[in-house]
Amino acid sequence: MTVYFTSCVPAALRLNGAYVGVIDGFARRVEVAAGDRVFVEAVPSDDRLPANFMLRGVPPTSAPDSADMFLMGGDMLVAINRYMHKDTSLSALCQARFLGNLVTLYRQGGVKLCCERADGGVELTDLDEGFASAAMSEGEVGGYPVLCIYAKGRLAIVSTEGRLAFSNAVNSYSLGDMLGVTIKFLTCAGAVGECSYSYDGKTFCLVSSRTVETRPVPESVRHFAFFESVLTRADPSKYLSKELKGRAGELGGYLGDFVDVIVPPQKFYEVTGEKRAAGLVYGQGHGVHDVRFFATDMAGGLVENIREVEY
């Protein structure tokens, strides 16, 4: 079985105690015999603690807390994307009293949110590392008071009950009759999503959304941009041939409910010979994901056919 390793920060990779090399955003390829048990250790280059776990040469049903696992036929991608900080002492990042609730953003190994509610209850939530630089401010959505916790690229909102009502990646937001957010997706075409949410004092509900692509795409990656366009709910019909354009509405049913688009590993190209393909990621649960590969036949820079490729 071929196993690919990546890391959210540069890290030294050890397998069964032996140094293999440095891993980062580019996958490092390792062969593991079926049935073998391999002790994996990734030592980050910054002040965070190493991540370690046991990898078995069989498809996993759950991933370790520090990683996500992507099953690709008989092979696997292990993405190590969570490291604990060495300093596990508690340090407050920001705090606010909000309508009888005490809301504290703090670090203890990772970034966490504590809502001590007016009714005496306590809610603890792990947040993304991006919230480490957040600030708090009060506002209103739909006439209901809210507490916004905003950092560059991140937004969390606490309700009057002292509960986390919203948390997502955003690039900007606005309050008023509804919550408006913009999200910049990391896609070939620079897709930007604009979403509006209604709010009843407890729950945010998506009312409308639209996605626009902000830059042209080179012909060499148009097949990849096509799949990203389907994922982000943009307009994929502009990537389709005249014969397929009228069937753009069927793409969701054919491709399924995928959550990400990835570049296939080098071995995929070696085995299949496909040049214009992408890996579509489907959630399985517990940090484990399935990856299915789809290739496109193209002419004149437009997709003429879409087919699944076994790998």
N, C-alpha and C positions, 0 to 999 in steps of 0.2 A: 504494500500500500504506500502510495506517495502522500506525504503530509507536508503542507506548506505552512510556514509560520510567519506572522507579521506582528508588529508591536506599535502601539500608539506613540511611543517615544523610543529612541535608540536604546537597545538593550543587548547584553551579552546572553547568548542562548547556550545552555548546557543540557545535554541529554545523557542520562545515567551518569552524571558527574563529569562527562567529557565536554570540553569547550568545542562548540560547533562553528560559532561565528557571531556576527552582529546582525540583529534583525531590526527592521524599522517598517516603513510603509510599503516596502517592496518585499514580496514573498521570498523566503528561503526554502529550498526544496530538500526534503530528507526522505529516505526510503525506510519504512518500518515493516518488518515481517508480520504477517497475519498471526494474531495470537500473542505477540510480544507485549510485554508491559514495559513502558518507557517512563522514567521519571524526568519530567520537564521542569527546568528552572530558567526564568528570564530575569536578569539583573539589570534594572534600568540605569541609565547614565546620570540621572539626577538624584535628588534626596529621597526618593521613594523606596519602599521595601520590595524585595524580589517577589515575583509571583511563581508559585510552584504547584504542581499537581501531577497525578499519574495518568498517563495516556495509554490506552489499550488498543491493540490492533484490530478492534472491532467497532462497528458503528455505535457511537454513544447515544444514550437516551437523555442525558443531561450534561451540561457544561459546567466547569468550575466557575466560581464567582468572578474570577479575573479575566475570563475569556468568553468568546463566542465561537461556536464550531459550525462549519459549513460542510455538509456532506455532498460530495461531487462524484456520483457514481461509486466506484470503489475507493476513491481518494478523499482527502479531507483538507480543509483550510482551518487553521487554528489562529484566530485573531485575538491577541492578548491586548486588551484595551482598558484594563482597570488595575491600577497599582495603589496600594495604601501608602500614605506618608509615614516616614519613620517616627516623626513626632506625633504621638497619639494623645497628647494632652489636649484638654478642651480649651479652645480659644474662640471667643465671640467675634463674629464678623460684622453684624449689625443687628439692631433690636428695635422693636417699636411696640407701644401699647395701642391696641386697636379695638375700640368698643368693648372694653373689659377683658380682651384677650391679650396675652403677652406672646409676641411672635419673635423668635430668635433664630437667626441664621448663624451657624457656628461650624467650626471644623473640629473633628475628632477622628483622625485617620482619613476621612473624606468629608465632603461638604454635606451638612444635614440641616433640616428645618424642624424646629420644635414649636408647635402651637399649643400653648397652655390656655385652654379655653375658659371662658367665664363660668361654665357649668362645672368646672373642676376636672374635666377630661384633658388628656394630653395626646397629641398626635405627632409622631415622629416620622420624617420622610427623608430618604436619601436623595440628594439632588446631584445634578451634573457638576463636574469640576468648574465649568464655566460660571457658575453662580458665586464663586469665591470673591468676585469683585462687585457684587450686587449692592444696590441701595434700595430703600423702601420708601414708598410714597402712597398717600391715600387718594382715592378718587371715587367716581360713581360710574356704574354701568346699568342702564335701564332704570335709573332711580335708586339703585341699591348700592350702599357703600361697599368698597373693596379696598384691600391693601395689596398694592403691586410691589413685587420684588423683581427688579430688572437689572440685568447685566448685559453687556454687549453680546447679542445673539441669543439671549435667554429671557423668558418671562414666566413668573409664577404669580398666581393670584390667590389670596386668602379671603374667604367669605366672612360675613359678620358672625357666623357660628364658630369661627376659628378653625376652619377646615380648608385644606388645599383644594381649590376648585378648578384650577387651570395650571398647566405646566407644559411648556413647549419651547422649541427653538423658534425665535422670531428675530427679525432684523429691525423692526420698528412696530409701534403699536399706538392706538388711539382709543380713548374712552368717550362715551356719550350714550346715545340710545342703545348702541351695541358696541361690542369690543371689535375693533378692527386691527388686523395684524398683516404684516408683509413678511414673507419667508423667501430668502434667496437659496435656491437649490444648487448644489454642486453638480451641475450638468454641463454637457458640451455646449449647449445653446444658451447657458446662463438663464435658466428658467426662474421666474419670480412669481410666487403665489400671493394672491390677495384674498383674505378670508374675513368674513363677518360672522360674529357669534351673538346670539341673543342670550339673555341672562335673567333667571327668575329668582335670584337671591341665593340659589344653591348650586345650580348646574348651568354650565355653558353649553349651548347647542349651536352647531354650525348651520347657518342660514343660507349663505351663498359663498361661492369661491370661484376664482378664475385664475388661470395660469397663462402668462405670456412669456415667450422666449425672446431674449434681448439681443442675441448676436447670431450671425450666420455660422454655419457649420461646414468645415472642410469635407469634401466628398469622401475622403478616406475614413471618416468616422460617422458618416451619416446613418449607417445601420445602427450604431450604438445610440446616437441621438434619437433615433426613432423609438427604441425601447424606453429610453428615459422620458420621452414625450408622453407615452402611454402611462408610465408610472406617475408622473406629476400632473396628469389630467390636463395637459396642454392640448394642442391640435395636431394629432399624429397624421392626419390626412395629407398634410403637405409633403410628407415623406413617402407617400404611396403612389404607385403607378395609376394611370387612369382607370385600369380594370379593377384595382383594389380600393380605390378612393371611396366608392359607394358602400364598402363593407367595413369602414373604419369603426362603426358602432359595435361590430362583432368581436373586436380585438380583446376586450375585457373577458369575454366568455372563453375565448380560445386560449389566451395566455394565462388566465387565472389570476388570483389575488396575490401578486408578488409585491414585495416590500422594498426591493433594491435591485440595482443592475450592476454587475461586476464584470471586469475583464476576465475572460477565461484564462486558466493557467497555461503555461508554456506546453505542458504535456498534452493538453487538449488539442492544440494546433498540430503537434507532432503526430498524434494518433489519428485524428480525423481529417487533417488537411484542410479544414474549413478556415477561411480567411475573414469572413464577415459574420461573426457570431458574437453573442453576449450570454452571460450567465444571469438568469433571473432567480432571485432569492425568495424563498417561501418560508414563512414562519412555521416552526414545528413545536416550539415551546421549550422552556427550561434552558434557553441559551443555545439550542440546536436548531439549525436551519437546513432545509433542502435546497439544492441548486440544480436547476434544469437549464439545459443549453439549447438556444434557438439560433439557427442560421438564417440568413436572408439571401435570396437571389436578387440581384439588382441590375438595372439597365438605365443608363442616363442619370445616375445618381438617385434613382427612385426604387423603392422596394416592390418587386414583382411577385415574390413568394416568400412565405415564412414557414419554416419546418423545424420540428424538434430533432435534435441530434443526440443519439445515445452515446454515452461516454463512460 
